[in-house]
């Protein structure tokens, strides 16, 4: 009896969700089916290709300068995430472990800067990057991403850190451990999941970012993946859509898979960062 | 020595604070300077010009058009994401087979770059070769191909639809957080009293979810107001500026037309508006924390 009720709920739920699910999966299907079409069939609006041309992925690699853009994206996302975490972890630790004058101000500052989008500052950021001599240099993007990631990283980390009881560290102190030893042996292992989730957020944001990269990166050699794929489409008379879709597919898949795998933890992190 | 560093919160906070403050305050100072000066297209400052740049932006008919569309854009997407997101979150909060798969699919757009999403849609919406036209014709919805992105009447609504789709995961996340905070006893008590589904929704779910809805509204307003890639990667504000919103208009002013003074003045105005949204958010969040 109970089982049948759950089955009924299952059918109703999936039926109600199905329009949304179709819409969400539609771009993925378009990407995939266009990517494997024979080049001559791409402009015919059929869904199913006459044969699956997997070699499109190989020709795409050279035709779209994919390797270079992939390397730039990996470099930018890793380095900016690392820098953001290195400065955010101590700040979040201080926010969750101490009461100090100016703490309220710092909280407000984090909230406000979390809300700020780079787009309203983009002209000022552009001049800053020119002044630093970093225009068309991937490091300019690393720097800007890292700085913009600080606010939400500190915010997210401190809400996790506050859930780790302070008693554990104090117990270690009493047993004769120095604060550093307590930090490394007691606190850091417990905080590792939080750091991983925060790092993933910073990484995905950097991997997907558009407007800063569009503004600061001016040549094929420095393009990250979103800009590279965009440059294959924008302002061209003929677009090799099967290559564009293959590139978009390969650029999207790893992040989407990691996301699907860790979805529960990521969503909880998103909620913590937003609501708390 | 070690001890003093670990125990001094200011030392721990300094690097993060300085980095974040620098990346905001320096550009803001630059923007303020350019906005109040005459400036040529290479960014060289001439004389102080007071509010001239601000006035020239406000008098630009393109600005008014973009402002109006930003209002429609923000209202429609935030409203759409709330109206669709709430029932979806309630379904995903129920216990059914395959729920975790459904959650992953619904959340998936969030993990994909907006640029890629927009480019794929741009291709799918292509008039002659697009798979949306062929899909809809196969189902019998359409008789002839529609040039979705080449005409203002369809381009903007389609962009809004994409906007709603990519905004949903965040709204649903907040609602799921809210729904899980409502104790089950309340529902059971209501059922014992003989309340029907609609009454339970109106009298229990909706009021208890209100703080979460508020937060979703304000945060999504901020995100959607700033959203650039969807419009830029589908139409770049065209045809004939008919899909420009403030952020794309700003980008064109600054990096296409070389009107740096106007662009900076517009940035400052948008910054002020965002600050206002943020203050509203902080108020709401603080109220939520207190209660």
Contacts between the chains, C-beta under 8 A, distances in Angstrom:
chain1	res1	chain2	res2	distance
A	6	B	95	6.9
A	6	B	96	6.6
A	6	B	97	6.9
A	7	B	97	7.2
A	9	B	94	6.0
A	9	B	95	7.3
A	9	B	96	4.7
A	10	B	96	4.1
A	10	B	97	4.3
A	10	B	98	6.9
A	13	B	91	5.1
A	13	B	94	6.2
A	13	B	96	4.5
A	13	B	99	7.6
A	13	B	102	7.3
A	14	B	96	7.6
A	14	B	98	7.0
A	14	B	102	7.1
A	16	B	87	7.6
A	16	B	91	5.8
A	17	B	88	6.8
A	17	B	91	6.1
A	17	B	92	8.0
A	17	B	102	5.8
A	17	B	106	7.2
A	20	B	84	7.3
A	20	B	88	6.4
A	20	B	106	6.5
A	20	B	168	7.6
A	21	B	102	7.3
A	21	B	105	5.4
A	21	B	106	7.2
A	23	B	165	5.9
A	24	B	105	5.7
A	24	B	106	6.6
A	24	B	108	5.8
A	24	B	109	5.9
A	24	B	165	6.9
A	25	B	105	6.8
A	26	B	124	7.1
A	26	B	132	8.0
A	27	B	112	7.8
A	27	B	117	6.0
A	27	B	120	4.3
A	27	B	121	6.3
A	27	B	124	6.8
A	30	B	120	5.6
A	30	B	123	6.6
A	30	B	124	4.6
A	30	B	131	5.2
A	31	B	120	5.4
A	33	B	131	7.5
A	34	B	123	6.7
A	34	B	131	7.6
A	42	B	129	7.3
A	43	B	128	7.2
A	43	B	129	4.5
A	44	B	129	6.9
A	45	B	128	7.1
A	45	B	129	5.1
A	45	B	130	6.3
A	45	B	131	6.1
A	45	B	133	6.3
A	45	B	134	3.7
A	46	B	134	6.7
A	47	B	131	6.3
A	47	B	134	7.1
A	47	B	135	7.2
A	86	B	15	7.8
A	87	B	15	4.2
A	87	B	16	4.0
A	87	B	19	5.7
A	88	B	16	5.3
A	90	B	12	4.0
A	90	B	13	7.4
A	90	B	15	7.1
A	90	B	16	7.3
A	91	B	12	5.9
A	91	B	13	4.6
A	91	B	15	7.4
A	91	B	16	3.8
A	91	B	17	6.8
A	93	B	12	6.1
A	94	B	9	3.8
A	94	B	10	7.9
A	94	B	12	3.7
A	94	B	13	5.2
A	95	B	9	7.8
A	95	B	13	7.5
A	97	B	9	7.9
A	98	B	7	7.9
A	98	B	9	4.2
A	100	B	9	4.6
A	100	B	10	7.1
A	102	B	10	7.8
A	103	B	9	7.6
A	106	B	13	6.3
A	106	B	17	6.7
A	108	B	282	6.8
A	109	B	17	7.4
A	109	B	20	7.6
A	109	B	21	7.4
A	110	B	20	7.7
A	111	B	278	6.9
A	111	B	281	7.5
A	111	B	282	5.7
A	111	B	285	7.6
A	112	B	275	7.2
A	112	B	278	5.3
A	112	B	282	7.8
A	113	B	20	5.4
A	113	B	21	8.0
A	113	B	24	5.7
A	115	B	222	5.3
A	115	B	274	6.4
A	115	B	277	7.1
A	115	B	278	4.3
A	115	B	281	6.8
A	116	B	24	6.4
A	116	B	271	7.8
A	116	B	274	6.6
A	117	B	222	7.6
A	117	B	223	7.7
A	117	B	226	3.6
A	117	B	274	7.4
A	119	B	226	5.4
A	119	B	228	5.4
A	119	B	247	5.1
A	119	B	250	7.2
A	119	B	251	7.5
A	120	B	226	7.1
A	120	B	247	7.9
A	120	B	250	7.6
A	120	B	267	5.1
A	120	B	270	4.8
A	120	B	271	5.0
A	120	B	274	6.4
A	121	B	23	8.0
A	121	B	24	6.9
A	121	B	27	4.2
A	121	B	28	6.7
A	121	B	31	7.0
A	121	B	267	6.9
A	121	B	271	7.6
A	122	B	250	7.8
A	122	B	251	7.2
A	122	B	254	7.1
A	122	B	267	7.7
A	123	B	27	7.6
A	123	B	30	7.4
A	123	B	31	6.2
A	123	B	34	7.2
A	123	B	254	4.9
A	123	B	260	6.6
A	123	B	263	5.5
A	123	B	264	5.7
A	123	B	267	6.0
A	124	B	26	6.9
A	124	B	27	2.6
A	124	B	28	6.3
A	124	B	29	7.5
A	124	B	30	3.9
A	124	B	31	4.5
A	124	B	264	7.7
A	124	B	267	7.4
A	125	B	23	7.4
A	125	B	27	4.8
A	126	B	254	7.8
A	127	B	27	7.4
A	127	B	30	5.0
A	127	B	43	6.6
A	128	B	23	8.0
A	128	B	26	5.5
A	128	B	27	5.8
A	128	B	30	6.9
A	143	B	23	7.9
A	144	B	23	6.5
A	146	B	19	7.0
A	147	B	19	4.9
A	147	B	20	5.8
A	147	B	22	6.9
A	147	B	23	3.5
A	148	B	20	7.8
A	148	B	23	6.4
A	150	B	16	4.9
A	150	B	19	5.6
A	150	B	20	4.3
A	151	B	20	5.6
A	154	B	16	5.8
A	178	B	2	6.5
A	178	B	3	7.1
A	179	B	2	6.9
A	179	B	3	5.5
A	179	B	6	4.6
A	179	B	7	6.9
A	180	B	2	5.2
A	180	B	6	6.6
A	183	B	6	6.8
A	204	B	111	6.4
A	207	B	113	7.0
A	208	B	112	7.4
A	208	B	113	3.4
A	208	B	114	6.9
A	208	B	115	7.2
A	208	B	116	7.8
A	209	B	113	7.9
A	210	B	113	7.0
A	210	B	114	6.6
A	210	B	115	4.6
A	210	B	228	6.7
A	210	B	229	4.3
A	210	B	232	7.5
A	210	B	233	7.7
A	211	B	228	5.0
A	211	B	229	7.1
A	211	B	232	7.8
A	211	B	251	7.4
A	214	B	232	7.9
A	215	B	255	6.8
A	225	B	113	7.8
A	226	B	113	5.2
A	226	B	115	4.0
A	226	B	116	6.7
A	226	B	229	7.8
A	229	B	115	7.0
A	229	B	116	6.5
A	229	B	119	6.1
A	230	B	115	5.8
A	230	B	119	6.6
A	230	B	233	5.9
A	233	B	119	5.6
A	233	B	122	6.7
A	233	B	233	7.4
A	234	B	233	7.6
A	234	B	236	7.2
A	241	B	123	5.6
A	241	B	129	7.7
A	244	B	119	6.8
A	244	B	123	7.1
A	245	B	120	7.0
A	245	B	123	6.7
A	248	B	116	4.7
A	248	B	119	6.1
A	248	B	120	6.1
A	251	B	113	7.6
A	251	B	116	6.5
A	252	B	112	5.2
A	252	B	113	7.1
A	252	B	116	5.3
A	255	B	111	5.4
A	255	B	112	7.3
A	256	B	108	6.3
A	256	B	111	5.1
A	256	B	112	6.1
A	258	B	111	7.8
A	259	B	107	7.5
A	259	B	108	7.1
A	259	B	110	7.5
A	259	B	111	3.5
A	260	B	104	4.8
A	260	B	108	7.1
A	260	B	111	7.7
A	263	B	100	8.0
A	263	B	103	6.7
A	263	B	104	5.1
A	263	B	107	5.9
A	264	B	100	7.8
A	267	B	103	7.8
A	267	B	107	6.4
A	267	B	173	5.3
A	267	B	176	7.5
A	270	B	170	7.1
A	270	B	173	5.2
A	271	B	173	5.4
A	271	B	174	6.6
A	271	B	176	7.4
A	271	B	177	4.1
A	274	B	170	7.6
A	274	B	173	7.4
A	274	B	174	6.0
A	274	B	215	6.8
A	274	B	219	6.2
A	275	B	174	6.4
A	275	B	177	5.7
A	275	B	212	7.1
A	275	B	215	6.2
A	275	B	285	8.0
A	275	B	288	7.7
